[in-house]
Amino acid sequence: MGKILNKVIEHYSAIFLIATILSFLWMFFYFQKPPLEAFLQSFLTWSVGVRGIIAFVANWIPPFCDMIAEAYGWPRGSSVQREIASAEGAFGILGILCNWVTGGFWIATLLGVAICWFLSELKGLATIKIRQKNPEYSMNSNLHLGMFLDFLTSIAIFACLIFNHFSDNLYIS
């Protein structure tokens, strides 16, 4: 169980991106939803909602929170980890609520999660770059990839929101 959990922690960003794509395909082909709506609902449900709630639980409850702290090189019981868990849980609830509330609520949720991911991953990647010079500090390269994937996703969200703002054809209803 420990090895499986470590793999899930290492690849959480990719796992939820795959779940988002599978959900998008299901909604688009089976329910014949418009592509933008199908993708955004899938993204908000899986990559923001379910992922956020799981991240909350994993960063709050031992022994999972201790394993995550160790993987990131954080001290166990860190108050920062509790703050991250709280933010992830809040965005998780917003992502799930997007299944019932649309329009501006989707835009606000996307903007909030994009800012959160962009700033946290930018700082995290910068810290990794600095700490790599210290031989006592080591971090799994799969975590680097996940952080980079979240960073790129946040930039893509910003680009889509800007494009949506200036396009009459893609209004998120």
Secondary structure, DSSP 8 states (H G I E B T S, - for coil): -HHHHHHHHHTHHHHHHHHHHHHHHHHHHTS---HHHHHHHHIIIIIIIIHHHHHHHHHHSTTHHHHHHHHHT--TT-HHHHHHHHHHHHHHHHHHHTTT--THHHHHHHHHHHHHHHHHHHHHHHHHHHHTTSTT----HHHHHHHHHHHHHHHHHHHHHHHHHH-STT---
